[in-house]
Amino acid sequence: MDPVIVVGAGPVGLALSLALADQGVPCVLLDEGPGKEEPRPARTVVLRPDTAAQLERLGCATLRDEGVRWTGWRSMRRRQEVRCLDLGEDGAHAPLHIPQQALARGLRDAAALHDLVHVVADSRLDSLEQDVSGISVHTRGPESTWWRGSYLVGCDGARSTVRKLLGVRFPGRTAVERHAVAALRTELPWPEEALLHRQPPWRTGGPEVAARPLPDDVWRLDWLLPPRGELVTPDALVARVRDTLAGWCGETPPYDLLDTGVYTLHHRLARRWRVDRAFLAGDAAHLLGAVGAQGLDEGLRDADNLAWKLAQVWHHGPSEQLLDSYQAERRTAVAARLRAADQSLPILRGSGALRTRLPGVARGHDSLLADGHLGRGALGAPPVYTHSPLAPEYAPSQTLVGTEAGAPVEDVVVTAPDGSSTRLRARLGRGRLLVVLVAPGTGVWDRRHWMSAGIMPRLAAAVTALPVRAELLVTESYPEASAHTVLLVRPDGHLVAAFTGVRPAELYSAADAARGGAPSSSSSPTGPAAPRSPADSAPASSSASSSASSSASASASSSGSG
């Protein structure tokens, strides 16, 4: 079977390739660059708890070694502290801040250890063609090459070549916000805490400045700039650094300036995220980031959502409803995030005419900004796929728990089939549904006893009979769930439904809905394609396909002149 082709080796492309490989799907990852990131201390990313956990599952070791989880959040206005939130020493609910180069290196190291991920550096895409059995792309580089795949995902950034070749429009707003940024080593009064200071009382402070900690006493400072004009010269940026440090510390402390830059944020949303066998993800599909929202978070959620769906059709045959659900769920979620940011901007940036008509105003400016930076509320919380096409029909046996259907489940402690205890999040991303039984008291029993007691044998039989692979787990408790509640969870951690007790027929129906129904009876789009010679007349036939047991790299054929 042909591999999945992933175009773009940034964090989203790497995460998607690793997620597919973890589910037994070989990938060819086409990297336009030389295979490594340029070190830029001022280029960092903030990960919410759900996306940080996702990358940890994929084997990104640098999160632990080179990232910092905030222990607190402070907000100030002029000279007054408005809010101080304790995010906990364990960091379970805190954002994680890491240099982008370190994140990419950790993902590349994980990919290098995976036999099913084949990274091809210096490969610039210039042609894309689809047919009934697969997709062919041509790349320029040291050698001109045709690649053959079952599906393709464009994770190639804001100027996506994949998006342009597919003819997908990318409308939106340009220059929503501008920021000056500096990375420096110094000591600030709030170690490992993030700070947002609005209307600082010094001349060069601007409307807003944020400070985010990194390891080894390094900080990233961001100044919100006027939307137009104001050329930021090196001298002007150094003046901002010195005035800001003096404003916070009483006088300018010793500091080592490591890197500086200016960046502009845009809001854009691709019209289509799927064109037959080709998909868009990450910045190729959307741009956002104003008022503290993090575009990478949404890109990683794209990868998490799409990986298990591609794995399902790759292994078991095509389901149009399952593949279409990627755009239905993810584009809707990102559109809602963009809408919330666009509604908040007039409130937060001084346009008062709409203040009485927009939602969320009563919570105040500070609450809105905290939501964006901390990943909460409409500006930052993980999405809920309320109207997903994969949602099962309502059944009388369904019940309400502390998580609504379509929302991410809580990361409770569960007992795995081998009797070991783990977190629920650790069982995600394996291409199978999770069936979780709420059974108080099982934690003190030996697994040999409770697996054969009460409702467990009947539930185990029902799980075995499901139309897709599923894993049976047990938890002592779940928020607002009564004893013997059964939760059905998707591979990306979103709740399908909760049932009162063991309901084999309803459980089967919900699992069938979650996989998009039975695969098509037509020939699988991931079926093997015979290798064809570069001498064939059609460009798409200049590719060679790999077999299911071969390395992903076998799906390329070289042509001398391109």
N, C-alpha and C positions, 0 to 999 in steps of 0.2 A: 504494500500500500504506500502511496506517496506521502511524504511528510507534510506537515503544515509549514508554510513559509512565513516567517515573521520579518518584516522590513523595519529596521531601526533598532539599534542596540543601546538605547537609553534605559533607564530604570523600568519603564513600562514594558518595552520589548523583551528585556532580560527576564522580568518577572513572569510574563506570559509564557515564554519558552520554558522556563523551569517548571511552571505549573502544569503545562502540557506534558512535559517529560515525566513528571511525578505520576501522571495518570497514564503512562505507557504510550504516549504519542511522540514520535520523533519529529524534530524541528530543524529547519535550516534558518539560522538567524543571520540576515544580511546586514552587515555593518558598513556604513559609508566611510567611517573613519578608520584609523590605523589599529583599533583594538584596545585603546586605553584612553582614559579621560585626562585632560589637561588639569593639573592642580590649580584651583582657584579658591582660596579660603573664603572669599565673600560670596561664593555660590553655594548655598546650603538649601536644605529642604527640611520641612517640618512634617512629621508623620503622626497621624492620629493613632490611638491605641489599636484600632482594628486593622489598619494597614501595616503598622509596625509588626503586629502579630502575624500577619500574612507573610511578610518578608522573612521573619524568623523561621516560619515553617518551611520556607523555600531554601533555608540554609545560609542566609546572609549573616556571616559572623561579625561584620564590622559594626552592626547596630549596637552590639554589646560593648565592643572595644573602643569605638570612636564616636559614639553618639551620647547625648545627655538627655535624660528625662527630666523635665522641669519639676521641681519640688513645690513651686508656688507660682502664682500669677498676681502681679500688682498693676494697678492702674492709677494714674495721677492726672490731675487737671490743674494747670498753673502750678501753684505751690502746695496743693492739698492732695493727700492720698485719698482716693475715692473707694478703692476696693483692694482687699488682700485675701486671696484664696489659697488655702493649703491643699495641695494636690497629692499629698501623701508621700511617705518615704519610699514605698514600693513602686511608685510610678505606674500602677495598674491603670489609672484613668488619666494619665498625663501625656501630653504630646512628647514626641522624641525629636530632637534637633541633631542633624548630622550633616557634615559636608557632602555635597552631591558626588564629588569625586570618590569619597570613601564608600558611599552607598553603592555606586556603580562598580567599584573594585570588588566589594563583597559579593555582589551578584555575579560578576564575571568569574570570580574564583569558584563560586558554586556551580556555574555552568560548565567550567572546565573539568569538573569532577563527574559530570553526567554524560553517560555514553549516548544518550538520545538527543543531546543538544550539539549541533554543529555550527559554530560561529565562523563566518566568512568575512574577514576584514577587507577594507578597500574595495567594496562592491557597491557601485552606484546604480540604482535602478533606472532604466530608461524605456522599458517596454513591458506591457502587461496584456495577456490575452487569455480568455476563458473559453472553455468548451463544456460539453455535457459530462465529461469524466474528470475534469481537473482544471488547473490554472497554470499557465506558463509565464515566466518573467525573464527578462534579459537584463544582465548587469554589465556595466563597464568597469574595468579595473586593470590589474596586471594582465589578466586574460579576459577576453570577452566570453561570457558564459550564459547559457540558457538553463533555467532551473524549472523543474516540474514539481507541482505540489497538489495536494487535495484541496486545501484552502489557503488563503493568504490573509494576513492581518497587517495593516499599515500602522506602525507605531513610530513613524518617521517625522514627528514634530509638526510645528506650526506651518512650515512651508512644505508639507507632505507631498512628495512626488506621487505616492499611491493615490491620494485624494484627487490630484490634478489629472492623472491618467484615467481615473474612473469618471471624471467630469462632474464631481460633486461640488456644489456651491458651499461657500464658507462665510455666510453673512454674520454681521455683528457690529460691535462698537470698537473704535480704535482709540488708543491712549486714554483709557478709563482712569488710570492713576499712573503717576511717575514717582519713582523713589531714587534717592541717593543711598548708597550702602557702603559700609566700611567694616572690615574684619580687623580686629586689633586684640592684642594681649594686654590686659590690665586687671586691676582689682576693682570691682564695684561693690557697693554696700549690700547687694542681694545675691550672694553666690547661688548658682543653680536655679535661680528664679527668673522668670521672664517679666518684662516691664513694658507697659504702654503709657507714654506720657503725652497727653493732649494739651495743646497750647502752652508749651513750656515757656517760662518767663524770661528767657534770654533772647537776644536779638536774632541769632541764627538758628533758633530752634525750629522755626516753621510751624505748621499746624499740628504736627504729630511726629514723635520719634519713638521707636521701639528698640528694646535691647533683648537679645536672646542668647543664652549661654551655650558654649561649646566646651569640650574638654580642655584641660591645661590652661585655664584662666583666659581662654579666647572668647570674645564676644562678637556677635554681629549686630551692628547698629543700622537701622533703617530710618531715613527721614522722608516724610511725605512732602513732595514738591508741588508747586503750583502746576495746574494742568498744562499751561503753555509757557513758552519762553524760558527764562532763567537758565542760562548756560552755567553748568556746574564745573568750575575750573578746579584744578588740584589745590590751589591755595584756598579757595572757598570751602572745599571739603575738609581740609585740615582745620580751618577755622571752626567749622561745625563740630568736628571731633573735640577740639579743645574746649569750646564753650559748653558742649553737652557734658563732658566729663567734669568740668568745673561746676556746672549747675547741679550735678548729682552728688559730687564729693566735697564741695566747698572750695576746692582748688583743683587745678588740673593735676591728676596723679601721673606718675611715670607710665608710659604706654609704648607699645611697639606696633606701629601700623603695618599690617600684613598685606592688605589688598583693598581696593576700592572699585566702585563702579556705579553706573546709573542704568536703571532698567525701566521699561514702560510696560504696563499691564493692559491687555486687550480682553474684550469679552466677545467670543465668537462660538458659533454652534453649527456644525456641519448639517446640511439638510438630510442626508442619508448616511447611516452608519453601516449599511450592508448593501452591496451590489452583487447579487448572485453568490459566488464563492469568495468574494473579497469583503473584508471588514475594516473599519477604522477604529482606533483606540487611542487614548491619551490625547496629547496636544494635536494630533492629526484630526481628531473628532471635535475637540472643544478647547477653548481658552478661557480661563477664569483665574481669579486671584485677588480681586479687590477686597477691601475691608477684612483682610486677614485670612480669607479662604485660600485653600491650597490646591492648585490644579493637579499636582502629582497624586494626591489622595484619590481624586476622581479617576485618574488614569489607572492607578493600581486596582481600583474597584472595577473598572472596565475589564482588566485582565482577569480578575478573580471570577467575574460573571461569565466571561466568554470561554475561559479555559475548560470548565467542566462540560459545557455544551458542545464544544468542538470534540472533546474526548468522547462524549456519548455517541455522537454521530460517526466519529472515526472508527469506533469499535463495533457499533451495533447497527449502523445504517442511517440514512438521512431522515430527518424530521424537520420539515419546513417551519412548523410552529415553534419548535425549540430554537432554531437558529434565528427566526424573526423576533423571538422574545428578547434577544440581546438588545436590539435597537429599541424595542418597546419599553424595556425596563430602564436601560442606562440613559438613553437620550432623554426620556421623561424626567429622570432624577436630576440630570445635569441641567436641563432646562429650568426646573424648579429652583435649583441652586442659583443659577444666573438671574432668574426673576427676583429672588429674595435679595440678592446683592444689588441689583439695579433699583429696587424699591428702597433699599436702605441708604444708598448713596446720597440722594437729595436731603435726607434727614441728617446724616453724619457730616456732610460737607457744606452745610450752611444754607441750603435752599429751603426756607421755612414755609413756603406756600402750601406744600402738600402735607404738612405734618399732621394735620387733623384727619387726614383721609387714609394714611398708610398703616398697615398692621404692624404691631410690635412697638409703636412709639411710646406707649406707657411704660415700657420696661427701661426706657432711657438709652441714651447714646452708649453709655458704658456697657450695658448688658448686651447690646447688639454687637459691639466690637469684641467683647469677651467671647460671645458665641462664635464669631468668625475665627478668632485666634485659637480657641481651645477646642474647636470641633464640636459645637453644640448647637441645638436649635436649627432653624431653617438655613442658616449660613454655613453650618459645619457638620451636623450630625450625620452618621451613616444613613443611607437612604432606606426608605420603606417602599417595597414594590406592591402597593395596595391593589392596583388594578392590573397585575401581571396576567398575561395570557396563559401562564402556567398555573394559575390559582385553581384549586379544585372547586367543584360545585359544593354549595353548602349542604351539609348532612346534619340531621338532628343530633347525632352523637358528637359533633364538634363542640368544643368548650373554649371558654376564654381563659387565658393565662396572662402573666405579666408582660408578655411580648405579643404584640398584635401580629396577625398573619401577614407575611411579607417583610417583616422587620428582622434585623439580626438577633439571634438568640443570645441569652446571657451566657457568660463564660463560667458555667458552674463546674464543680468537680464531678467527674463521672467515673464509673468502673468499666474498664474495657473488657473485651471477651477473654483475655488472658488473666483476668483477675487483678490487674494493676490499676491504680488510681491515676488519673490524668485530668487535664482541663479539657472541656468540650472543644475549645478552639483548636487544640492540638490534633483533633481527629478530622478536621476539615481538609478540603483540598485533595482528597484521595479518589475523587471520581465516583463516590457512592453516597447514597442517602444515609442519614443517621436516624435511627429510631430510638428514642430516649424514653425509658420508663421511669416515672417518679415513684420511688418505693422507699418510704421512710424506714429506717432501721436496717437496711441491707448492709450498711457499712460495717456493722459489728458481726455479721454472719460470714462464714466461710462460703466462698463462691460455689463450692460443690453442692451446698445445701440449697441456696436460694435459686440457682439455675434450674433446679428440678422441683421447686415448690410453687404453690399458688398458681398464679396466672402465667408464670414464665414459660412453661412448655408450650402453651397455646400461643403466646406472643412470639416465641422463637419460631414456631411453625408458620405463623402469618408472615414474619419477616422473610423466611426462606422462600415463601411463595410469591413474593413481590415481583413485578415485571422487570425490575432493575436491581443491581447489586445494592445491598444495604447492610449496615452494621448495627447490631443491637447493643445499646449502652444502658446503664442504670445510674440514676442519681438519687441522692438522699432527699433533695428538695429542689424546687424550682419556683421562682417568684409567682405567687398567686395561683399556684397549681395544687390541686388536691392529690391525695394518694391515688395511685394507679392511673394517673393521667399519662397518656402516650403522646409524645411530640414527634412529628415528622419534620426533619431538617434537611435542607438542600446541601449539596457539597460546598457551596459558598457561604453557608452559615445562616441563611434566611429561613424563617419558619414557614413551612407549607401549611400545616394545620395541627391542632391539638385535639385529642379525642378522650372521652371518658371511658377508660378501660380498654380492653382488647376488642377491636372491631375489624376483623379481617377484611370484610368486603369494602368498608369505607377506607381502610388503610390502603388497600390495593388500588382503589379508584383515585385516591389522592396522589399516590406514587406514580400512577400512570399519567395523571395530569401534569405532574412536575417534570416528567421526561418529554412532554410535548406529544403524548400519545404514542401509539405503536409506530415503529419505523416504516417508511414507505416500502411498498412491495416491489417498487422498481429497483433496478440495479443500484447498488450502493455508489454514491459519488466518490467514496474513498477506495473503490475497488482498484486492483492493480491495472496499470497501463503498460503496454509493451514498450520497451525502449525503441526509439526511432532514430534514424540517422540524421545528422545535420544536413545531409544532402536533400532531404525531403523538401518539397516545394513550400509548404506552409510554415511560417515562422514558428508557430506553436509546436510543430512536429520536430523542432530541432532540439528537443529535450529528451532526457532519458529518465525513466522512473525507477525508484528503488523498490525492492520487495519489502514486505513487512518485517523480515528478520535482518535486513541489511542496515548498514549505517546510513544516517540521514544524508551524508555527503555523497552517497551514490546517486543522488537525484540531479546531478549537474552534468552537463556535457559541454566541452570547450569547443569554441569555433575560433579559428586562428585570427581572423581579421575583424570579427564583430559585424 
